[in-house]
Every structure is written in structure tokens, then in C-alpha cells.
Amino acid sequence: MNIPVQSNTLPAGTRLEYYQIENVLGVGSFGITYKAKDLKLGCHVAIKEYFPASFAVRVLNTCTVNSQTKQDNEIYTTGLNCFLDEARTLAQFKSRSIIHVNRFIEANGTAYIIMDYEEGIPLSQYLLKSKRLSEQDIAMVVVPILEGLRTVHQTKYLHRDIKPSNIYLRKHGRPVLIDFGSARQSIDNKGKAVTGFVTHGYAPFEQYNTQDEQGPWTDLYALGATLYRCITGKAPVDALERLASIQAQKPDPLKPLLLEKPEQYGTEILSCIDWMLSFRINNRPQSVDEIIPRFKAIRNKRDQTEV
């Protein structure tokens, strides 16, 4: 799906070394992703440009990107350095469930991550049409994503922004995690308004407070929230609303799926998602290895049914 070109995006035909921009694939708070042609190899690539919209501006009629003000320069530069660290980290991952990074380019006051281009659509786009996923389809999607997360977490790295738009459904092959949140996290840590950088409904409460410890349980909450969306057709209640209710000694406004009992879903998958969405960190699975066997069992039921 092509997104209409905005004023901050690079126009079609722009050259970055031997890559030629063709169109915009996505625009986020911290970057712009393009489809481009590798003029040397004759294949397509995806290029993600560091462009934190709240702090960056493109010089008129150029490719150059600057911080909007001198006061924003330190935040912009910190985010840029983390963006490059993200590229170096992702390039080391050899999982088929993580978008493959080939290289990066530093130019025009910003940087560009060069990735494999994959035919397909984001899960968020798929859900606009289908609204929900079946239990079996959820298991088929989540197991590869969990396997990718295991690889990420083994390096003490986190994704930090799992949501339907950051799970890409390849046209041929397993789903893949995209758009890691390093730049987002670095800017959070600079003391800006954190609530402006989290994805409401998908981020657990510890992402709203830079003093709270984040870990694999943080990504697992966000993945649980994504699965909740796949079942109910909506994102869960935001973590800040849950926090306010709990502090006021009121019931948690996010009702467990096991109590909601949506039709056509078994208790096993509902209990898994409820576990991942536990408000308190200690009540969630602490690692991928705690939760993935349960989803594999659900997936294997489908395989056995089809035999």
C-alpha cells in the first residue's frame, strides 16, 4: 500500500548513493520508510529514514534534515545515535522473524537504514478488512514473532513498540517484526513527555515512567495487547487508565478475556493473552520461553486437525 506523499517525505526519484526512492511505504513518529530501487543489483529495498517529526524539519527543497530548534539539537542527536545503534544491532540478528538490515548510510544530517524489501502488508492493514483473526491464525502469527523476540531478548535488547502496524505479514513466508523503538526510547530518556511517544493501549505502565524497569515482560505485554486486538477488534484499555483505577482501589477496567468469553476462542489462548496483559510486571510471563510452548500447542492442534 502506498501512502500519499507528505511535505516531509523525500520525492520519488531522489537518489541516496545508488538507491533511488520510488514511493513512501510508511510514516511514523520517528521515521519515514520508503520503497527504493537498488540500481546496482536491480532489486528493491526498504529504506528507513530517521525523522523524529516532533523535533526535526527538512530544509525546503533539499534532502537535509535538521533539529527544529537549537534546544532540540541534543535530543535529535541522541535519537540519531540510537537509530544507528539499532541498525548495527539488527544487522546481527539472523532470525527470519526479524527484518533484515543490510547497511546504513549517514547523510543529509540524518541516517538511513537499508533493509530487505518484503511483499506483504502490516497486520494492522489486514485487520481493517478482516477485523479479527481466528484462534489458529493467531497461533500461526504469534509463534514466529515470539521466536524472533527470543533472539532479540537474548542480546538484552527490546523491541519496545510491538503493535499491529509493526508486525508485517509477508506475502510468502512467516510474519516479521519491524520498526524497533530505539530512537523512541532514547528520546523518552531525555525527559520529554513520555506519553507522547508510547502507543496507547499497547504500552504497559512501565513505559510511561523511565524510572520503571523494562524487560522481556514489556514486549510480551505489547504482544498480548496486539493479540487482544486480533480477538476483540479493539486495543485494550490504556495502561494509564488501568493504573488510575487500581490506585483508586477500583476494579481494573480491562476485563480478562476469560470472563468476556469471546466466541470461537478456547480457554487456553484466552488465558495466555490475559497472562501477558497482567498489569503488574511480576504477574506476567518473564520470558518468551515461559509462553511460547502454550502457543505452539495451540498451533499444533491445527496441524493435527488438518492431517
C-alpha positions in Angstrom: 0.0 0.0 0.0 1.4 3.4 -1.0 0.8 6.3 1.4 0.2 9.8 -0.1 3.4 11.8 -0.2 3.7 14.4 2.6 5.7 17.5 2.6 8.4 16.0 4.9 9.0 12.9 2.7 11.6 12.6 0.0 10.1 12.8 -3.5 10.2 9.9 -5.9 13.4 9.9 -7.9 15.6 11.0 -5.0 19.0 9.3 -5.1 20.8 8.1 -1.9 24.1 6.8 -3.3 22.9 4.0 -5.7 19.4 3.7 -4.3 16.5 5.5 -5.9 13.4 6.4 -4.0 10.2 5.1 -5.6 7.4 5.8 -3.1 6.6 6.1 0.6 5.7 2.9 2.5 5.0 4.3 5.9 5.3 7.4 8.1 5.8 7.2 11.8 6.6 9.5 14.7 10.3 8.7 14.4 10.9 7.8 10.8 9.8 7.5 7.2 10.1 4.2 5.3 10.5 4.2 1.5 10.5 1.6 -1.2 13.6 2.1 -3.3 15.4 0.5 -6.2 19.0 -0.7 -5.8 20.4 0.5 -9.1 23.4 -1.8 -8.8 21.7 -5.1 -8.1 18.4 -4.2 -9.8 16.3 -5.3 -6.8 14.1 -3.4 -4.4 14.9 -2.4 -0.8 13.2 -0.7 2.0 14.9 2.4 3.4 14.0 3.9 6.8 15.0 7.5 7.3 15.5 8.9 10.8 13.0 11.7 11.0 11.5 12.4 14.5 8.6 14.5 13.5 8.4 16.4 16.8 12.0 17.6 16.7 13.0 17.5 13.0 12.5 19.7 9.9 13.5 19.2 6.3 15.2 22.1 4.7 13.0 23.4 1.9 13.6 21.6 -1.5 16.5 19.6 -0.1 17.2 16.2 1.5 18.8 17.8 4.5 17.2 17.2 7.9 17.9 19.4 11.0 16.5 19.7 14.5 13.7 22.2 14.7 15.5 24.4 17.3 18.9 24.6 18.9 17.2 23.4 22.1 16.1 20.2 20.4 19.6 19.5 18.9 20.8 17.3 21.8 17.6 15.2 21.8 17.8 14.9 18.0 21.4 13.8 18.0 20.9 11.3 20.8 18.0 9.8 18.9 20.1 9.6 15.7 22.9 7.8 17.5 20.5 5.3 18.9 18.9 4.9 15.4 22.4 3.9 14.2 23.0 1.6 17.1 19.6 -0.1 16.3 20.9 -0.7 12.7 24.1 -2.3 14.0 22.1 -4.5 16.4 19.5 -5.6 13.9 22.2 -6.4 11.3 23.5 -9.1 13.8 20.1 -10.9 14.1 19.8 -13.9 11.8 16.1 -14.7 12.6 13.7 -15.0 9.7 11.1 -13.3 12.0 13.1 -10.0 12.3 13.5 -7.6 9.4 17.0 -8.0 7.9 19.2 -4.9 7.8 21.9 -4.8 5.1 23.7 -1.5 5.9 23.1 2.1 6.9 24.0 5.5 5.3 24.8 8.7 7.2 24.0 11.7 5.1 22.0 14.9 4.9 22.1 15.5 8.6 20.3 12.2 9.3 20.7 8.5 8.6 19.0 5.7 6.6 18.7 2.0 7.3 18.7 -0.2 4.2 16.6 -3.3 4.7 15.3 -6.2 2.6 12.0 -5.3 0.9 9.3 -7.8 1.6 6.0 -8.1 -0.3 3.1 -8.1 2.1 1.0 -5.9 4.4 1.1 -4.9 8.1 -1.2 -6.8 10.4 -3.0 -3.5 11.1 -4.0 -3.3 7.5 -5.1 -6.9 7.4 -7.3 -6.3 10.5 -9.0 -3.3 8.8 -10.6 -5.8 6.4 -10.9 -9.0 8.5 -11.5 -7.3 11.9 -10.4 -10.4 13.8 -8.1 -13.4 13.4 -9.2 -17.0 14.2 -7.5 -18.8 17.1 -5.5 -20.9 14.7 -4.4 -17.9 12.6 -3.3 -16.1 15.8 -1.1 -19.0 16.8 0.4 -19.2 13.3 1.3 -15.5 13.5 2.4 -15.3 17.2 4.8 -18.3 17.3 7.3 -16.9 14.7 7.1 -13.4 16.3 7.9 -15.0 19.7 10.8 -16.8 18.1 12.1 -13.5 16.8 11.6 -11.9 20.2 13.6 -14.6 21.8 16.5 -13.8 19.6 16.1 -10.1 20.4 15.9 -10.6 24.2 18.9 -12.9 24.2 21.0 -9.9 23.3 19.5 -7.9 26.2 17.7 -5.8 23.5 14.0 -4.9 23.5 11.6 -4.0 20.7 9.6 -1.5 22.8 6.9 -0.8 20.2 5.0 -4.0 19.3 1.6 -3.3 17.8 -0.3 -4.5 14.8 1.4 -2.0 12.4 4.8 -3.3 13.4 4.1 -6.9 12.6 4.4 -7.4 8.9 2.6 -10.3 7.1 4.9 -11.4 4.3 3.1 -12.4 1.1 5.2 -15.6 1.1 6.6 -16.8 4.4 6.4 -16.1 8.1 5.5 -12.8 9.7 8.3 -10.4 10.6 8.9 -7.8 13.3 9.7 -4.3 12.0 10.3 -0.8 13.4 12.2 -1.2 16.6 11.9 1.6 19.1 15.4 2.6 20.0 15.1 6.3 18.9 11.8 6.5 20.7 13.3 5.1 23.9 16.3 7.4 23.8 14.1 10.5 23.5 11.9 9.2 26.3 15.0 9.1 28.5 15.8 12.7 27.7 12.9 13.7 29.8 10.4 14.7 27.1 6.7 14.0 27.6 6.8 10.2 27.6 3.1 9.8 27.0 3.6 11.4 23.5 5.9 8.5 22.5 4.1 5.4 23.6 1.4 3.6 21.7 -1.7 3.9 23.9 -3.4 0.6 24.6 -0.3 -1.4 23.7 2.4 0.0 26.0 2.5 -1.3 29.6 2.6 1.2 32.5 6.4 0.9 32.9 6.9 2.6 29.5 5.2 5.7 30.8 7.8 6.1 33.6 11.5 6.0 32.7 12.3 5.0 36.3 10.5 1.7 36.0 12.4 -1.3 34.8 11.7 -2.6 31.3 12.5 -6.1 30.1 11.1 -9.0 28.1 7.8 -8.7 30.0 7.4 -5.2 28.5 7.4 -6.6 24.9 5.2 -9.5 26.0 2.6 -7.1 27.3 2.6 -5.3 24.0 2.3 -8.5 22.1 -0.5 -9.6 24.3 -2.3 -6.3 23.6 -1.8 -7.0 19.9 -3.4 -10.4 20.2 -6.2 -8.8 22.3 -6.9 -6.6 19.3 -6.9 -9.6 17.0 -9.7 -11.2 19.1 -11.8 -8.3 20.1 -11.4 -5.9 17.3 -10.1 -3.1 19.6 -7.0 -2.2 21.5 -7.0 -2.9 25.3 -7.8 -0.2 27.9 -4.7 2.1 28.1 -2.3 1.3 31.0 -2.6 4.8 32.5 -6.4 4.3 32.9 -5.8 0.9 34.4 -3.2 2.5 36.8 -5.6 5.2 37.9 -8.3 2.7 38.7 -6.0 0.4 40.6 -4.6 3.2 42.6 -8.1 4.4 43.4 -8.8 0.8 44.6 -11.4 0.3 41.8 -11.7 -2.7 39.6 -9.2 -3.0 36.7 -11.2 -1.6 33.7 -9.5 -4.2 31.4 -11.7 -7.3 31.9 -9.9 -10.6 31.4 -10.8 -12.3 28.2 -11.6 -15.5 30.1 -14.5 -13.5 31.7 -15.6 -11.9 28.4 -15.6 -15.3 26.7 -15.5 -14.2 23.1 -17.0 -16.9 20.9 -14.8 -19.3 18.9 -11.8 -19.0 21.1 -10.7 -21.6 23.6 -9.7 -21.0 27.2 -6.1 -21.8 26.6 -5.4 -18.9 24.2 -7.6 -16.5 26.2 -5.7 -17.4 29.4 -2.3 -16.8 27.6 -3.3 -13.4 26.5 -4.7 -12.5 29.9 -1.4 -13.6 31.5 0.6 -11.4 29.0 -1.7 -8.4 29.8 -1.3 -8.7 33.6 -0.9 -5.1 34.9 1.8 -5.9 37.4 5.2 -6.9 36.0 5.7 -9.9 38.3 2.4 -11.4 37.2 3.3 -11.5 33.5 5.5 -14.2 31.8 9.1 -13.0 32.3 10.5 -14.5 29.2 9.4 -15.9 25.8 10.3 -19.4 26.9 7.5 -19.3 29.5 4.8 -18.5 27.0 5.8 -19.9 23.6 5.1 -23.6 24.4 1.5 -22.8 25.1 1.1 -21.1 21.7 2.9 -23.9 19.9 0.5 -26.3 21.4 -2.4 -24.3 20.0 -0.8 -24.2 16.6 -0.1 -27.9 16.7 -3.7 -28.6 17.3 -4.5 -27.1 13.9 -1.7 -29.1 12.2 -3.1 -32.3 13.8 -6.7 -31.4 12.7 -5.5 -30.9 9.1 -3.7 -34.2 8.9 
